[in-house]
Amino acid sequence: MEEKKYNNYKLFEWFGVITAIIYSLFVALNIGLEFFGFLLLLISALSIGIWAFLNQHRGILLLQFFYTASALIGIVRWWN
């Protein structure tokens, strides 16, 4: 049972990593996908935040709060 829980935690970690990589490419390429990039940043921050919380990585969890705030600022600024 412990192995299955560990694998579920890893899913949050790696899903967050992949969405963060795609986010950074969308923003860096400057091809008009910034809004979707910020959505991916939000998804990534939430996913890695869940992983950090479940594994008690407090520093990473704090960082994800700031990434979440950055994503929300980016979405709001793009929308206006």
Phi and psi in radians as a Rosetta constraint file:
Dihedral C 1 N 2 CA 2 C 2 CIRCULARHARMONIC -1.073 0.35
Dihedral N 2 CA 2 C 2 N 3 CIRCULARHARMONIC -0.661 0.35
Dihedral C 2 N 3 CA 3 C 3 CIRCULARHARMONIC -1.102 0.35
Dihedral N 3 CA 3 C 3 N 4 CIRCULARHARMONIC -0.711 0.35
Dihedral C 3 N 4 CA 4 C 4 CIRCULARHARMONIC -1.132 0.35
Dihedral N 4 CA 4 C 4 N 5 CIRCULARHARMONIC -0.721 0.35
Dihedral C 4 N 5 CA 5 C 5 CIRCULARHARMONIC -1.098 0.35
Dihedral N 5 CA 5 C 5 N 6 CIRCULARHARMONIC -0.741 0.35
Dihedral C 5 N 6 CA 6 C 6 CIRCULARHARMONIC -1.051 0.35
Dihedral N 6 CA 6 C 6 N 7 CIRCULARHARMONIC -0.749 0.35
Dihedral C 6 N 7 CA 7 C 7 CIRCULARHARMONIC -1.130 0.35
Dihedral N 7 CA 7 C 7 N 8 CIRCULARHARMONIC -0.655 0.35
Dihedral C 7 N 8 CA 8 C 8 CIRCULARHARMONIC -1.118 0.35
Dihedral N 8 CA 8 C 8 N 9 CIRCULARHARMONIC -0.681 0.35
Dihedral C 8 N 9 CA 9 C 9 CIRCULARHARMONIC -1.124 0.35
Dihedral N 9 CA 9 C 9 N 10 CIRCULARHARMONIC -0.719 0.35
Dihedral C 9 N 10 CA 10 C 10 CIRCULARHARMONIC -1.094 0.35
Dihedral N 10 CA 10 C 10 N 11 CIRCULARHARMONIC -0.572 0.35
Dihedral C 10 N 11 CA 11 C 11 CIRCULARHARMONIC -1.055 0.35
Dihedral N 11 CA 11 C 11 N 12 CIRCULARHARMONIC -0.770 0.35
Dihedral C 11 N 12 CA 12 C 12 CIRCULARHARMONIC -1.069 0.35
Dihedral N 12 CA 12 C 12 N 13 CIRCULARHARMONIC -0.768 0.35
Dihedral C 12 N 13 CA 13 C 13 CIRCULARHARMONIC -1.065 0.35
Dihedral N 13 CA 13 C 13 N 14 CIRCULARHARMONIC -0.939 0.35
Dihedral C 13 N 14 CA 14 C 14 CIRCULARHARMONIC -1.293 0.35
Dihedral N 14 CA 14 C 14 N 15 CIRCULARHARMONIC -0.563 0.35
Dihedral C 14 N 15 CA 15 C 15 CIRCULARHARMONIC -1.095 0.35
Dihedral N 15 CA 15 C 15 N 16 CIRCULARHARMONIC -0.736 0.35
Dihedral C 15 N 16 CA 16 C 16 CIRCULARHARMONIC -1.109 0.35
Dihedral N 16 CA 16 C 16 N 17 CIRCULARHARMONIC -0.701 0.35
Dihedral C 16 N 17 CA 17 C 17 CIRCULARHARMONIC -1.131 0.35
Dihedral N 17 CA 17 C 17 N 18 CIRCULARHARMONIC -0.804 0.35
Dihedral C 17 N 18 CA 18 C 18 CIRCULARHARMONIC -1.134 0.35
Dihedral N 18 CA 18 C 18 N 19 CIRCULARHARMONIC -0.756 0.35
Dihedral C 18 N 19 CA 19 C 19 CIRCULARHARMONIC -1.169 0.35
Dihedral N 19 CA 19 C 19 N 20 CIRCULARHARMONIC -0.570 0.35
Dihedral C 19 N 20 CA 20 C 20 CIRCULARHARMONIC -1.180 0.35
Dihedral N 20 CA 20 C 20 N 21 CIRCULARHARMONIC -0.669 0.35
Dihedral C 20 N 21 CA 21 C 21 CIRCULARHARMONIC -1.117 0.35
Dihedral N 21 CA 21 C 21 N 22 CIRCULARHARMONIC -0.794 0.35
Dihedral C 21 N 22 CA 22 C 22 CIRCULARHARMONIC -1.129 0.35
Dihedral N 22 CA 22 C 22 N 23 CIRCULARHARMONIC -0.724 0.35
Dihedral C 22 N 23 CA 23 C 23 CIRCULARHARMONIC -0.957 0.35
Dihedral N 23 CA 23 C 23 N 24 CIRCULARHARMONIC -0.864 0.35
Dihedral C 23 N 24 CA 24 C 24 CIRCULARHARMONIC -1.126 0.35
Dihedral N 24 CA 24 C 24 N 25 CIRCULARHARMONIC -0.605 0.35
Dihedral C 24 N 25 CA 25 C 25 CIRCULARHARMONIC -1.194 0.35
Dihedral N 25 CA 25 C 25 N 26 CIRCULARHARMONIC -0.739 0.35
Dihedral C 25 N 26 CA 26 C 26 CIRCULARHARMONIC -1.026 0.35
Dihedral N 26 CA 26 C 26 N 27 CIRCULARHARMONIC -0.762 0.35
Dihedral C 26 N 27 CA 27 C 27 CIRCULARHARMONIC -1.286 0.35
Dihedral N 27 CA 27 C 27 N 28 CIRCULARHARMONIC -0.752 0.35
Dihedral C 27 N 28 CA 28 C 28 CIRCULARHARMONIC -1.186 0.35
Dihedral N 28 CA 28 C 28 N 29 CIRCULARHARMONIC -0.593 0.35
Dihedral C 28 N 29 CA 29 C 29 CIRCULARHARMONIC -1.279 0.35
Dihedral N 29 CA 29 C 29 N 30 CIRCULARHARMONIC -0.344 0.35
Dihedral C 29 N 30 CA 30 C 30 CIRCULARHARMONIC 0.900 0.35
Dihedral N 30 CA 30 C 30 N 31 CIRCULARHARMONIC 0.925 0.35
Dihedral C 30 N 31 CA 31 C 31 CIRCULARHARMONIC -2.036 0.35
Dihedral N 31 CA 31 C 31 N 32 CIRCULARHARMONIC 0.399 0.35
Dihedral C 31 N 32 CA 32 C 32 CIRCULARHARMONIC 1.551 0.35
Dihedral N 32 CA 32 C 32 N 33 CIRCULARHARMONIC 0.214 0.35
Dihedral C 32 N 33 CA 33 C 33 CIRCULARHARMONIC -1.847 0.35
Dihedral N 33 CA 33 C 33 N 34 CIRCULARHARMONIC 0.366 0.35
Dihedral C 33 N 34 CA 34 C 34 CIRCULARHARMONIC -1.070 0.35
Dihedral N 34 CA 34 C 34 N 35 CIRCULARHARMONIC -0.745 0.35
Dihedral C 34 N 35 CA 35 C 35 CIRCULARHARMONIC -1.025 0.35
Dihedral N 35 CA 35 C 35 N 36 CIRCULARHARMONIC -0.807 0.35
Dihedral C 35 N 36 CA 36 C 36 CIRCULARHARMONIC -1.156 0.35
Dihedral N 36 CA 36 C 36 N 37 CIRCULARHARMONIC -0.570 0.35
Dihedral C 36 N 37 CA 37 C 37 CIRCULARHARMONIC -1.088 0.35
Dihedral N 37 CA 37 C 37 N 38 CIRCULARHARMONIC -0.775 0.35
Dihedral C 37 N 38 CA 38 C 38 CIRCULARHARMONIC -1.171 0.35
Dihedral N 38 CA 38 C 38 N 39 CIRCULARHARMONIC -0.584 0.35
Dihedral C 38 N 39 CA 39 C 39 CIRCULARHARMONIC -1.094 0.35
Dihedral N 39 CA 39 C 39 N 40 CIRCULARHARMONIC -0.733 0.35
Dihedral C 39 N 40 CA 40 C 40 CIRCULARHARMONIC -1.146 0.35
Dihedral N 40 CA 40 C 40 N 41 CIRCULARHARMONIC -0.641 0.35
Dihedral C 40 N 41 CA 41 C 41 CIRCULARHARMONIC -1.091 0.35
Dihedral N 41 CA 41 C 41 N 42 CIRCULARHARMONIC -0.731 0.35
Dihedral C 41 N 42 CA 42 C 42 CIRCULARHARMONIC -1.077 0.35
Dihedral N 42 CA 42 C 42 N 43 CIRCULARHARMONIC -0.814 0.35
Dihedral C 42 N 43 CA 43 C 43 CIRCULARHARMONIC -1.086 0.35
Dihedral N 43 CA 43 C 43 N 44 CIRCULARHARMONIC -0.748 0.35
Dihedral C 43 N 44 CA 44 C 44 CIRCULARHARMONIC -1.084 0.35
Dihedral N 44 CA 44 C 44 N 45 CIRCULARHARMONIC -0.813 0.35
Dihedral C 44 N 45 CA 45 C 45 CIRCULARHARMONIC -1.096 0.35
Dihedral N 45 CA 45 C 45 N 46 CIRCULARHARMONIC -0.696 0.35
Dihedral C 45 N 46 CA 46 C 46 CIRCULARHARMONIC -1.166 0.35
Dihedral N 46 CA 46 C 46 N 47 CIRCULARHARMONIC -0.739 0.35
Dihedral C 46 N 47 CA 47 C 47 CIRCULARHARMONIC -1.143 0.35
Dihedral N 47 CA 47 C 47 N 48 CIRCULARHARMONIC -0.849 0.35
Dihedral C 47 N 48 CA 48 C 48 CIRCULARHARMONIC -1.198 0.35
Dihedral N 48 CA 48 C 48 N 49 CIRCULARHARMONIC -0.568 0.35
Dihedral C 48 N 49 CA 49 C 49 CIRCULARHARMONIC -1.085 0.35
Dihedral N 49 CA 49 C 49 N 50 CIRCULARHARMONIC -0.747 0.35
Dihedral C 49 N 50 CA 50 C 50 CIRCULARHARMONIC -1.078 0.35
Dihedral N 50 CA 50 C 50 N 51 CIRCULARHARMONIC -0.805 0.35
Dihedral C 50 N 51 CA 51 C 51 CIRCULARHARMONIC -1.030 0.35
Dihedral N 51 CA 51 C 51 N 52 CIRCULARHARMONIC -0.792 0.35
Dihedral C 51 N 52 CA 52 C 52 CIRCULARHARMONIC -1.119 0.35
Dihedral N 52 CA 52 C 52 N 53 CIRCULARHARMONIC -0.719 0.35
Dihedral C 52 N 53 CA 53 C 53 CIRCULARHARMONIC -1.096 0.35
Dihedral N 53 CA 53 C 53 N 54 CIRCULARHARMONIC -0.825 0.35
Dihedral C 53 N 54 CA 54 C 54 CIRCULARHARMONIC -1.113 0.35
Dihedral N 54 CA 54 C 54 N 55 CIRCULARHARMONIC -0.522 0.35
Dihedral C 54 N 55 CA 55 C 55 CIRCULARHARMONIC -1.776 0.35
Dihedral N 55 CA 55 C 55 N 56 CIRCULARHARMONIC 0.111 0.35
Dihedral C 55 N 56 CA 56 C 56 CIRCULARHARMONIC 1.016 0.35
Dihedral N 56 CA 56 C 56 N 57 CIRCULARHARMONIC 0.717 0.35
Dihedral C 56 N 57 CA 57 C 57 CIRCULARHARMONIC -1.666 0.35
Dihedral N 57 CA 57 C 57 N 58 CIRCULARHARMONIC 1.504 0.35
Dihedral C 57 N 58 CA 58 C 58 CIRCULARHARMONIC -1.142 0.35
Dihedral N 58 CA 58 C 58 N 59 CIRCULARHARMONIC -0.656 0.35
Dihedral C 58 N 59 CA 59 C 59 CIRCULARHARMONIC -1.128 0.35
Dihedral N 59 CA 59 C 59 N 60 CIRCULARHARMONIC -0.776 0.35
Dihedral C 59 N 60 CA 60 C 60 CIRCULARHARMONIC -1.154 0.35
Dihedral N 60 CA 60 C 60 N 61 CIRCULARHARMONIC -0.670 0.35
Dihedral C 60 N 61 CA 61 C 61 CIRCULARHARMONIC -1.086 0.35
Dihedral N 61 CA 61 C 61 N 62 CIRCULARHARMONIC -0.769 0.35
Dihedral C 61 N 62 CA 62 C 62 CIRCULARHARMONIC -1.057 0.35
Dihedral N 62 CA 62 C 62 N 63 CIRCULARHARMONIC -0.758 0.35
Dihedral C 62 N 63 CA 63 C 63 CIRCULARHARMONIC -1.039 0.35
Dihedral N 63 CA 63 C 63 N 64 CIRCULARHARMONIC -0.667 0.35
Dihedral C 63 N 64 CA 64 C 64 CIRCULARHARMONIC -1.194 0.35
Dihedral N 64 CA 64 C 64 N 65 CIRCULARHARMONIC -0.506 0.35
Dihedral C 64 N 65 CA 65 C 65 CIRCULARHARMONIC -1.084 0.35
Dihedral N 65 CA 65 C 65 N 66 CIRCULARHARMONIC -0.720 0.35
Dihedral C 65 N 66 CA 66 C 66 CIRCULARHARMONIC -1.236 0.35
Dihedral N 66 CA 66 C 66 N 67 CIRCULARHARMONIC -0.656 0.35
Dihedral C 66 N 67 CA 67 C 67 CIRCULARHARMONIC -1.137 0.35
Dihedral N 67 CA 67 C 67 N 68 CIRCULARHARMONIC -0.658 0.35
Dihedral C 67 N 68 CA 68 C 68 CIRCULARHARMONIC -1.089 0.35
Dihedral N 68 CA 68 C 68 N 69 CIRCULARHARMONIC -0.784 0.35
Dihedral C 68 N 69 CA 69 C 69 CIRCULARHARMONIC -1.084 0.35
Dihedral N 69 CA 69 C 69 N 70 CIRCULARHARMONIC -0.737 0.35
Dihedral C 69 N 70 CA 70 C 70 CIRCULARHARMONIC -1.084 0.35
Dihedral N 70 CA 70 C 70 N 71 CIRCULARHARMONIC -0.723 0.35
Dihedral C 70 N 71 CA 71 C 71 CIRCULARHARMONIC -1.104 0.35
Dihedral N 71 CA 71 C 71 N 72 CIRCULARHARMONIC -0.779 0.35
Dihedral C 71 N 72 CA 72 C 72 CIRCULARHARMONIC -1.136 0.35
Dihedral N 72 CA 72 C 72 N 73 CIRCULARHARMONIC -0.699 0.35
Dihedral C 72 N 73 CA 73 C 73 CIRCULARHARMONIC -1.086 0.35
Dihedral N 73 CA 73 C 73 N 74 CIRCULARHARMONIC -0.790 0.35
Dihedral C 73 N 74 CA 74 C 74 CIRCULARHARMONIC -1.071 0.35
Dihedral N 74 CA 74 C 74 N 75 CIRCULARHARMONIC -0.721 0.35
Dihedral C 74 N 75 CA 75 C 75 CIRCULARHARMONIC -1.149 0.35
Dihedral N 75 CA 75 C 75 N 76 CIRCULARHARMONIC -0.814 0.35
Dihedral C 75 N 76 CA 76 C 76 CIRCULARHARMONIC -1.118 0.35
Dihedral N 76 CA 76 C 76 N 77 CIRCULARHARMONIC -0.784 0.35
Dihedral C 76 N 77 CA 77 C 77 CIRCULARHARMONIC -1.138 0.35
Dihedral N 77 CA 77 C 77 N 78 CIRCULARHARMONIC -0.651 0.35
Dihedral C 77 N 78 CA 78 C 78 CIRCULARHARMONIC -1.188 0.35
Dihedral N 78 CA 78 C 78 N 79 CIRCULARHARMONIC -0.691 0.35
Dihedral C 78 N 79 CA 79 C 79 CIRCULARHARMONIC -1.177 0.35
Dihedral N 79 CA 79 C 79 N 80 CIRCULARHARMONIC -0.585 0.35
